[in-house]
Amino acid sequence: MSHRETLRRHAGLVDEMATTLGVDLQEAAIEGALRVDEISEAVLRCTECPNPEHCGRFLAHNKTAPKAPEYCRNQELLNRLQP
């Protein structure tokens, strides 16, 4: 997988995980609860995950969730942004 495809895949995972937790990343950035560079950093952290397939399965089976899974490298950030 190319670097660009990897970034695109993990950006999708970060966005889908946020949505599953009830977090709108764009709205959080507009409101000032999240810096735009924090989104980029979250995607880069996600690319370091050794098992993104697990995350994909979690998201496929959970349309909503009370908190990010413990293995999520963005757990702290996403849980902080939850309404």
Backbone bond lengths (Angstrom), bond angles and torsions (degrees), N, CA, C in turn:
res aa  C-N    CA-C-N  psi(-1)  N-CA   C-N-CA  omega(-1)  CA-C   N-CA-C  phi
1 M - - - 1.447 - - 1.528 107.91 -
2 S 1.328 116.41 133.98 1.453 120.26 180.00 1.528 110.68 -71.43
3 H 1.319 115.41 162.69 1.470 120.66 179.41 1.526 110.22 -58.42
4 R 1.304 115.99 -41.96 1.470 120.83 -179.43 1.527 111.10 -63.76
5 E 1.329 116.84 -44.02 1.467 120.78 178.49 1.521 111.05 -64.23
6 T 1.332 116.69 -39.09 1.464 121.25 177.87 1.520 110.40 -61.65
7 L 1.323 116.55 -47.09 1.467 119.97 178.96 1.524 111.22 -61.75
8 R 1.311 116.63 -42.16 1.464 120.80 -179.81 1.535 110.32 -63.78
9 R 1.331 116.14 -43.50 1.468 120.27 179.93 1.525 111.16 -61.44
10 H 1.342 116.57 -45.82 1.458 119.97 -176.78 1.526 111.86 -75.05
11 A 1.318 117.94 -30.09 1.465 119.93 173.64 1.529 108.99 -62.16
12 G 1.323 116.27 -39.82 1.457 120.55 177.14 1.517 112.24 -64.64
13 L 1.340 116.43 -41.02 1.466 120.04 178.77 1.531 110.99 -64.47
14 V 1.324 116.56 -43.24 1.470 120.08 179.29 1.523 109.97 -62.55
15 D 1.315 117.28 -45.78 1.459 120.70 -179.25 1.525 111.22 -64.98
16 E 1.336 117.22 -42.30 1.462 120.13 -179.54 1.530 111.24 -67.83
17 M 1.338 117.13 -38.21 1.466 119.68 177.90 1.533 108.90 -64.49
18 A 1.322 116.86 -43.13 1.464 119.82 178.34 1.524 110.55 -59.47
19 T 1.308 117.06 -46.19 1.466 121.41 179.33 1.521 110.84 -60.64
20 T 1.331 117.15 -41.91 1.467 121.82 178.69 1.522 111.07 -60.14
21 L 1.329 116.14 -31.25 1.465 121.01 180.00 1.530 112.34 -90.37
22 G 1.323 117.25 1.53 1.459 120.73 179.74 1.521 113.38 82.76
23 V 1.318 116.57 20.99 1.464 121.77 -178.01 1.522 109.53 -106.69
24 D 1.322 116.32 127.18 1.461 122.38 173.71 1.535 106.39 -101.57
25 L 1.326 116.35 104.21 1.468 120.27 -175.02 1.522 112.13 -61.08
26 Q 1.321 117.24 -39.97 1.462 120.24 179.72 1.525 110.36 -63.57
27 E 1.306 116.96 -45.58 1.463 121.05 179.33 1.534 110.81 -64.07
28 A 1.336 116.61 -40.14 1.466 120.41 178.29 1.525 110.67 -61.33
29 A 1.318 116.53 -38.68 1.474 120.36 178.31 1.527 110.48 -68.37
30 I 1.316 117.27 -43.21 1.470 121.12 179.42 1.523 110.62 -61.61
31 E 1.333 116.05 -40.30 1.469 120.77 -178.66 1.532 112.67 -76.29
32 G 1.316 117.40 -9.87 1.457 120.76 179.56 1.520 114.60 88.06
33 A 1.333 117.14 6.12 1.468 120.75 178.39 1.524 111.59 -79.29
34 L 1.325 115.67 -11.81 1.460 121.81 -175.63 1.524 108.63 -147.44
35 R 1.309 116.05 129.53 1.466 119.64 175.04 1.531 108.48 -80.98
36 V 1.309 116.75 146.82 1.461 120.85 -179.46 1.524 110.50 -57.89
37 D 1.331 117.58 -38.16 1.462 119.13 179.73 1.532 111.82 -67.32
38 E 1.331 118.34 -21.49 1.467 120.74 175.87 1.531 110.85 -67.68
39 I 1.319 116.47 -31.60 1.463 119.92 176.58 1.526 109.20 -66.97
40 S 1.312 116.86 -45.34 1.470 120.67 177.63 1.515 111.16 -60.64
41 E 1.322 116.21 -42.96 1.464 120.77 178.67 1.526 110.80 -63.41
42 A 1.326 117.17 -37.64 1.465 121.16 178.87 1.531 110.44 -64.06
43 V 1.320 116.77 -41.79 1.465 120.64 178.26 1.524 109.83 -63.68
44 L 1.326 117.35 -43.80 1.468 120.19 179.19 1.525 111.23 -63.66
45 R 1.342 117.52 -40.79 1.470 119.86 175.87 1.528 110.34 -60.61
46 C 1.309 116.53 -40.92 1.454 121.41 -179.94 1.533 110.81 -62.27
47 T 1.322 117.87 -36.76 1.469 120.17 -179.83 1.521 111.60 -65.03
48 E 1.326 117.11 -19.52 1.463 121.07 179.52 1.526 112.18 -84.56
49 C 1.319 117.81 -4.72 1.461 122.04 -179.85 1.532 109.40 -67.31
50 P 1.330 116.53 131.43 1.461 118.94 -179.47 1.529 114.01 -78.26
51 N 1.343 117.64 -10.21 1.458 119.15 -175.63 1.529 112.28 -143.72
52 P 1.338 117.86 67.43 1.462 119.51 -179.89 1.529 112.55 -65.82
53 E 1.339 117.62 -19.69 1.460 120.22 177.73 1.529 110.48 -63.70
54 H 1.339 116.81 -35.75 1.469 120.62 177.47 1.524 109.53 -61.88
55 C 1.301 115.91 -44.35 1.463 121.08 178.41 1.528 109.93 -61.04
56 G 1.317 116.63 -44.17 1.458 120.53 178.79 1.514 112.08 -59.58
57 R 1.337 116.44 -40.78 1.467 120.18 177.66 1.532 110.89 -66.59
58 F 1.338 116.29 -42.28 1.465 120.52 177.50 1.530 110.02 -56.92
59 L 1.325 115.80 -47.43 1.459 120.19 -177.86 1.529 111.78 -67.24
60 A 1.317 117.19 -34.15 1.465 120.72 178.79 1.524 111.78 -66.84
61 H 1.321 116.97 -28.92 1.464 121.60 -176.64 1.525 113.77 -100.96
62 N 1.324 117.75 -6.87 1.470 121.38 -177.68 1.528 109.87 -132.62
63 K 1.306 116.80 105.76 1.468 120.17 177.58 1.521 110.94 -80.08
64 T 1.330 117.02 -22.35 1.458 122.82 172.45 1.522 107.41 -138.77
65 A 1.317 115.60 156.66 1.465 120.64 177.79 1.523 108.05 -153.93
66 P 1.335 117.21 147.94 1.460 120.69 -179.05 1.529 113.13 -75.36
67 K 1.333 117.38 -25.09 1.460 120.78 177.94 1.526 108.88 -159.46
68 A 1.319 114.97 164.18 1.468 120.06 178.44 1.524 109.66 -69.32
69 P 1.323 117.39 146.88 1.466 119.98 178.00 1.529 110.81 -61.03
70 E 1.318 115.81 151.61 1.467 120.98 -177.66 1.526 112.94 -57.94
71 Y 1.321 117.75 -32.37 1.467 120.72 -177.77 1.528 113.21 -76.87
72 C 1.330 117.53 -11.79 1.460 120.98 -175.99 1.529 110.73 -67.35
73 R 1.297 116.18 125.97 1.467 121.02 -179.78 1.529 112.25 -70.14
74 N 1.312 116.99 -10.51 1.463 121.81 177.71 1.520 112.37 -112.98
75 Q 1.319 115.73 18.20 1.458 121.37 -177.12 1.532 111.92 -53.81
76 E 1.299 117.68 -50.36 1.464 121.06 -176.79 1.523 111.03 -60.69
77 L 1.301 117.48 -48.34 1.457 121.81 -179.70 1.528 111.36 -61.49
78 L 1.319 117.38 -49.59 1.466 120.59 -177.17 1.520 112.12 -66.65
79 N 1.307 117.11 -40.57 1.470 118.54 177.94 1.521 111.67 -65.56
80 R 1.337 116.70 -34.44 1.469 120.76 178.09 1.529 110.85 -65.13
81 L 1.311 117.52 -33.45 1.475 121.49 -176.05 1.517 114.16 -84.93
82 Q 1.324 116.45 -9.08 1.466 118.58 -178.36 1.527 111.27 -62.76
83 P 1.345 114.69 143.65 1.474 118.67 178.52 1.518 112.10 -69.06
